[in-house]
Amino acid sequence: MTEADLKHINPKEILWASLNEILSDVNLSLKADDFPIQNTRKEFKGDLTLTLFKASKAVKLSPPELGQKIGEYLTKKFSEYFSEFEIVQGFLNISFSDDFRKRLLYEILQCENFGFVAVAENAPPVLLEYCSPNTNKPLHLGHLRNIFLGDAVSRILRACGKKVVTMNLVNDRGIHICKSMLMWMKDSRSKTPENTGIKGDFLVGDYYVQFDKLYKGQVEQLMAQGKNKEEAEQNAEAIREARELLRSWEKGDPTVLQDWKTMNKWVLDGFRQTLSRLNIAFDRWDFESNTYLEGKKAIEEGLQKNIFFRAPDGSVRVDLSSHGLDEKVLLRSDGTSVYITQDIGTALMRYRDYGNIEGMIYTVGNEQDYHFKVLFAILDKLGYSWASRCKHLSYGMVELPTGKMKSREGTVVDADDLLDEMFETAKEITTELGKTEGLSEEEKNELYEMIGQGALRYFILKVDPHKKIVFDPRESIDFNGHTGPFIQYTHARIRSVIRKSGYEKFDLPTDNTPMLNESEKHIINRLYSFPEILVECLQELNPAPLANHLYELSKEFNRFYHDHSILNEQNNALRHFRVCLTEACGRQIKKGMELLGIRVPERM
């Protein structure tokens, strides 16, 4: 078998082909398609499992009889691949031969990007939106889940051969920014990031919190005067002033526009600083101050075509009952746009710019599930066939042990502050464990940042996106737990073994390698499942299977490392094999963590 052949080995395909051949030999009117193939469950002996029930009925043999016949043929005729079998009720569990496992390991070592698929030049792009902040506050912990999820999904999509365009849609217009603008104007426009030393997004966020305090106080006063809650909330002076600012903005008032540009620039500069620290870069930035006009134009066209209608109060609406949804306001009675207006415009603008797309993915929290159902239904009603290729990558909220965060009340954990805290926590724990000996101060600080960010990203990405997360910084930096630092430390340990081995080339293990032990077999199986894991992540738009795969691989390697000698093994062939196995683990951990956006250290 040549190296080129080895690079295309797929155990399930080999079993499928072998099965087709032996079914013909034994004159059974069956095809391999009649036997579902899956990985053998951990509690049973074997590597791949054939389900026998359907096939056994077709040939009128009991599952054990059919399994015995097939198992004997497989292990005799294809002994280079399969060594033994076991029948458990209606299932046939097949074990790989040691020689085949070595070939699998060789493939992994010879393929620099094992499991990755090259991107075709003419592939239609996947447009992936994530981050999508409002320009009235700094990025916070909730944004970080969005950013880490979007970044990891974009990397996984590319690894699976997709052409990806990453997009950051900035919500830089609307009532929220008007609230911060109003308070800055009331403060005589006196404060700037330069004269206060406050990062721009933090300064604007402070004004947003001030607005909420003022607004709530006015609502309470109106309610004390006899107005009900709804009347008080609608008629409080602060909210009326903010709405008037929004109307002035949409009319193009030059003073309002200048204030808006000034404050948005402060916030955007702050965002870019935070994103740079996170090593996040976007292929494209969109701004809703541009896209809402596209949306208003589309709504006018929809009115003319009777897709939308004007309600008695003057607002423009759409009836989505045909899609199982409610009636939706698209423009307010005063002509100002709502969130769905700008989202319609954004989608149309992107499709116009990119033409044939494979899909459009929106990474947004699950509180917006209904919103995106409405958006996709509206695009469908407008007659855009690509609406069916739009997806909402929905995720649950991130909470702290103390409870839910609220931007208006100033109880959020800002991203910058959390990153600083993670750095300090990583420094404290790493120093206590003595993992920084021999490192310069610069190397130590780089390690603390790597571990702190790795812990944060991994803690978030290991959880299915649909589930809520309660984040605990110290729990995330446990070097012995299900954490990013545990995997990072495993990689550093592996690199230490490789440096001491002196190996520079990792060839196919020699034929006289002794029989493999169970730990070695499990590690090779784990390594070879990497392509399937990536496909699972792709299909579900979920990095969690990859994160958990890397943790299980790290656990299995550490168990192997403690139970079996590597560099002190006296048998040269076995030592060679184990060093190669160690190298393969290190490569996959590094590649896999890179797909999660996590760096791993060479030494610790």
N, C-alpha and C positions, 0 to 999 in steps of 0.2 A: 504494500500500500504506500503510495507516494505522499509527500507532504501536502500536495494540493488536495488529494483525496481526504487526508486527515482533517483538513480545514472545513470540510463539509460533513463531517460525521454528525449525525443526529440520532441518539439512541432510540427514540420513538419511531423514527423513519426506518431505521435498520430493523427493528422488531416488526414493523408493519410489512416491510418487503420480505423478510424471512418468513413471516406468517403466510403471506400470499403464496410463496413458493412451496411450503410444506403442505398447505391445504390442497394444492394441486397434486402433490406426490401421494397423499393418503386418500385421494379421490373423494374428498368431502366437498359437497356443493355449497361451499361457503367462501366468503371473501374477508379480507382483514377488516373491512368496514363493519363486519358483524361483531367485532370484538372491541369495545371501547377500551382505550389504553389510558392509564393514569399512573402517576407516581405511587409507589407502594407506601402505605401508611406506616408511620414510625414504629408502631407496635408490632409489625410483622416483618419477617425476614424477606428480603428481596428488594429490587430496584424499580421494576415496572410491573404493573398488574393488569391482567386481561380479565374483563368481566365476561363470564361464560353463559349466563342465563339465556339470552336471546338465541345464541348460536346452538346451544344444546337442544333447545326445543325444535329448531329447524332440522337437525339431523337425528332427532329421537335418541339421543344419548344423554345420560345424566351428566350434570356439570363435572363431577369428579372423573367420570370416564373420559369425557372429551378433554378435560384438562390434563389427564395423565398421557393421553395420546399425543397431544400437542407439545407438552413439556418434554417428553422423551425425544421427539423429533428435533425440537429446538436445540436441546443441549448436546445432541449427537451430531447433527448436520451442521450446526452453526456454533460449535464449541469455542471458536475464536472470540465470539461475542458473549455467549451465555454459558454459565457453568453449572447451575443447578436450579431447581424449581420446587415450589411448595404449593399445594392446593388447600385453600381454606374456604370451605363451603362452595360457593359458586364463583370463586376467584382463583386465578392462576398467577402466582407471584414468581417472577423470573429474576434471577440474580446475574449480574454481569460477571464475566471472567476477569481475573486480575490483569491479564494482558490488555483487555479492552479498556479497563480503567486507566492504564498507563497511556494508552493512545489518546484517551480523552484529556488527560493531563497535558500531554504533549501538544495537543491542539490549542489548549488554553494558553500555554507558554509561547507558542509560535504566533498566535494572533495578537498583535499589539492592542487592538480594540475588540477583544473577544465579546461577542454579543451585540455589537453595534452594527447598524446598517448605514451604508453610504447614502447621502442625500442626492437624489437625481436633480440635475441642473434645471430641467424643465418642469419640476414638480410644482403644482399650485401651492401657494402658501397657506399656512394656518395662521390666522391673526389672533394673537393671544394678548388680552388686556389684563393687566394686574397693577396693583398699587392704588391708583385712582383716588388720590386724596382730595380733600376740600382745602381751599386756601384760607382757612380761618383758624388753623391750629397746627401744632407740630404732628409729625408721624408718631403713633403710639403703638402699644403692644398689639392691639387689634390689627393695625396696618402691617405689623411684622408677620403675623400669620399669613396675611394676604400675599405679601411680598415673597416670603420664603416658599409658599405653595406655588405661586406663579412662576418663580424662578426655577424651582425644581422641575415643574411640569414642562417648562420650555426646554430644559436640558434633556429631559427624558424623551420628549418628542423628537428632538434633533438626533439623539442616539438611536431612535427607531426609524430614522430615514426621512423625517418630516422637515420640510422647509418652514421655518418659524419666523414670524415677524412679531417682536414683542412691543407692546404699546402701553404707554402710561397716559390715561385720560385724566386730566386735571380739572376738577370742578371749580373753576375760578370765577364763577358768576353765581348770582342767586341771592336769596335772602340771608344766607349764612355769612357771606363776606360783608354784606351791607351792615350787619349787626356789629362786626368789628370796626368797620369804617366809621359808623355812627359814634362809637365811644372814643375813637381817636380824634374825631372832629370836636367832640365835646371836651376833649383834653387839649384843645387849641392846637392840635397837630404838633405838639411840642416834643414828643418822644420819637427817637429813631434808634435803630440798632447801633448806630455809631456813637450817639451821645449817651446811651444807657449801658452799652456793652452787653446787651441782651441779644441773643441769636434771633434773627428776624421772625422765624416761625413761632418762637416762644413769645415774642412781644405781641404779635397779632393774636395769638391764642389767649394771652392775658386779657386783652380787650374783649374777646368773645365771652370769657368768664364774667367780666365786669357787666357786660350787657345782660347776661342771664340774671345776675343779682338785681340789677336795676329793674328789669322787666318783672321778675317775680314780686318785687316789692310793690310795684304799681298795680299788679293784678290783685294782690292782697288788699290794697287800699280801696280799689273799686268794688271788691266783694264786700268789704266792710261798709261800703255806702249803699249796699243792697243789690248790686248786680250779681247775676249768677256767674258761675265759673267760665262758661263759654263766652258770655258777653264781655266779661272782664279781660279774658285772653285776647279777644278780637279788638278791643278798644283801648287797651293800654297805650299810652303815648309813645313808649319806646318802639313797640312793634309797628305802630302807624308811621313813625318817622323812618324806620328801616324799610318799610314797603314803599314809601315815597322815594327813598334813595334808589331802590330797585327800578322804579318807573323812570326816574331821571336818568339812570344808567342806560336803560333800554332806549331812551329818546336821544342819547348821545350828549348829555350835558357835559361840557368840557371840564368843569371843575370836578364833578363827580368821577369822570373817567380818569382824570389825573390822580386823584386820591386812590382810586381802585388800582391803577397801574403801580403806584408807589408801594402800596401794601402787598400786592401780589408778588412784586419783585422780591420783597423781603422774605416772604414765605418760600418762594421757589428757590432762592439762594440757600435757605435753610434746608429744604428738602434735598437739594443736590449734595450738600455736605454730608447729610446722614446716609444717603444712598451710596455715596463714594466710600464711606467707611464700611458699608455692607458689601462692597464690590458688586453693586447692581448697576447695570447700564441698559437703557432701552433703545431699540431700533428707531422708535418714533414717539414723540410726545404730541398728544392732541389736547386741545383746550376747548372746554364747553362754551367759552365766550365766542368761539367761531362756529362750533357745530350747531348751536341752538338756532342760528339763522337758517341753516340747511333744513332743520326740522320744521321750522315755521313754513318754509317754502313747500315742503312735502305735505304739510297739513292743508295748506291752501289748495294744492292740487287734488288732495283727497276730498276736499269739500266740493270742488267742481265736478268730480266724478261720482258724487253722492256716496262715497265710502264712509265719510264722516258727516256729521250734521251739526248745525248750530242750535243750541238749546235756548229756551225762552229767556234765560238770564244773560244771553250773549256769549256764553262759553262755547267752545268747540269740543265735541265729544265723539266717541266711537262706540258702537254697540258690538260687544264681543260675545254675545250669547251663543252664536254659532260655534264658538271655540270653547264653550263651557265656562266663560268668564263673564264679568259684570260690565256695565257701562263705565267708560273711562274718560276723564277730562283730559284734553290735549292742549288747550289754551284756556287761560282764565277769562272771565268776563271782561277784564280790563285790557285783554290782549297780551298780557305777559305769559311767558312760557312756563311749563312745569318740567320736572325731571325727565318725563317720558319724551317730551318735545326734543330735548337735546340728544337723547339716546337714539331717537329715530334719525336725526340728522347725522350723528356720528356714524351709525351703521351704513347709511347711504353714501356718505363721503368716503368711507373706507372701501366699500365695494366699488365705487367709481374709480378709486385710485389703484386698486389691485386687480379688478376684473375677476377672472376665474379663481375662486378661492376654494380650498378644501374645507375650510370651516372657520368660524369666528367664535372664540371662547372668551367668556367674561368671568373673571375671578372676582366674585363679590359675595359678601356674607349672606347667610341663609335668611336673614330678615327681609331680603329683597327677592325671595323665590317668586312671589306673586308678580312682582314688577317685571321680571324677565319673561314670565309666561305671557304677560300682556304685550311686552315689546315684540316678542317673536310672532304673536298672533296678529299684531298690527302690520308687521312687515309682510306676513302672509296675505293679509287682506289687500295690501297694496300691490300684490301680484309678484312679489320677488321670490323666485323658486329657491334661492339660497337661504331663505329663512329657516328651512328645515335643517340646514347645516350649522345653525347657531346653537351654542350650548352655554349653559350657565354652570360654571364650576363653583358650586355652592359649598360653603364651609360654616362650621359652628363658631360661636363666639369664644374668645379667650377671657377667662376670669382669673382673678387672684384669689388666694385663700380667704381674703376679706370680702370677696363678692364682686359684683359687676361694676365695670368702670363707666363713668358718665362724663363726656367732654364738657358739657355745659356747666357742670358743677365743679370742674377742675379736679376730678378724682381719677383721671386716667394716669397710666404709667407711660410717660413719654419715652419714645424709642431711644433717644440719646441718653437719658438717665438710666434706662435699663441696660444699655450696652456698657455704660460705665460701671454699673453695679456688677454685671457679669464679669467684666475685666477684674474688678477687685476681688470677687468671690473666687474666680479661677486662680488669682495670685495667692490668696490666702490658703486655699486647699492644696494647690500644687506645691507650695513652699512647705506646708506642714508634712506632706508625704515625701519630701526630699527628692522631687522629680526635676529639679532645676540645677543640680550640681554640675559644675563645669561649664555653665552657660554664661555668656556675657550679659550685661544689663539689657542691651539691645535685643539679644536673642530671647531673654526672659520675657521682655515686654511683648515681643512678637508671639511667643508661646501663650502668654496669658490671653491675648486678643484672640488667637486661634482657638483656644480651648473654650473661652467664654462665649464666643459667637457659635462655635460648633455645638456646645451644650444647648444653647438657646434654639438653634435651628433644628437640631435632632429631636429635642423634646417636643417641638411642634409638629415636625414632619412624620414622626413615628406613629402618630395617631391618625386614624381615618378622618379625612377632612370634614365629614358630616357630623362628627362628634364634638361636643363642647370640651374645652381644655381648661383645667385649673393649673396655672403655671406656678411652680415653686422654684426659685433660682437655685437654692442649695441642693435640692433633690436632683436637679438637672446636671450637676457636676459631681456625681458619685462615680468614682473610678472603678467601682465594682458592680455597678448596677446597669440597668438597661438604658444607657446614656451614650451621648456622643463621645465624651472623654474616655469611656471604656474602649470604644472602637479606635479612637485616636491613639490611646496608649498601646493597644494591640498592634497597630501599624508600626509605632516606634519600636516595639519589641522585635517585630519581624525584621525591620531594617537593621537592627543591631545584630541579629543572627546572620543576616546576609553579609554584612560588613566583615564579621569575624570569620565567615566561611571562606572568604577570598574568591568566591565564584563570580565570574563575569559573564559566562555563557550558561544557558540552562537547556541542555539537550534532552532528547528522549531518554528516559531512564533505561538502563541496560537490561537485557532479557534475564540476567541472572539475579535480579532483585528477588529477595525472599517474598513469600506470600504476604499480601497486605493485611494489616490488622484492621479491626472494625473502625477504629478512629480514622485511619487513612481513607478507608472506603467512604465513610460518611462525608469527609471533607471534599473528596473529589466529586461526589454526587452533588454536594452543596454548590461547589464551584460551577459545575456544568449546568445547574439550573438557572444560572444568571440570565441567559436570553429569554427564558420563559417568564422570569420575574419582570423583566423590562416590558414584555408584551402585556402582562397583567397590569402594570402601572399605566401603560399607554391606553388600554381599553377602558380603564376606570378613571383616568386622569387623577391618579392617586399615588403619591410617592411612598406611602406607608409600607407596601409590600417590599420595596427595595430597602427602606430603612431597617425593617425587621429582618430581612435576609442578611444584611451586613452584621447585625447584632448576633444572629445565630451562627454565622460563619466565624465571627470573632470568638464566640464562646467555644465552638468546636476546636478552633486552633489552640486556644489557651489550654483546653483539656488535653489535647495532643501534646503540647509543649511540656506540660507538667508530668505526663505519664510516660513519655518516650524520649529517649536521647536523640538529639539531632546531630550536633557537631561532634559529640563524643562517641557516636556509634562506630564500632570497630569494623563492621562489614562495609567496605568501600562503596559497593553498589547500593546498599540500603541508605548509607549516609548521603550519597548523591541524589537518590530519589527523594529523601526527606527535605533536603535543601531546596530541590526543585518545587516540591509541594509547598514549602514555606514561601518561596518567591511568588508562586501563583496566588496564594492567599493575600500577600501584601499588595500585589498588583490589583486584584479585584476590590479589595477594601479601598484603595486609593481611588480607582476609577469610579466605584460606586458612590463614595462620599463626595467626589467632585460633581456627580450628577445631582446630589442633594445641595450643592453649593457650599460644601464643608471642606476645608483644608485639613490635611493630616500632617503631623510632624515627622521628621526623619529621626529625631532622637528626643528622648524625654527622660 
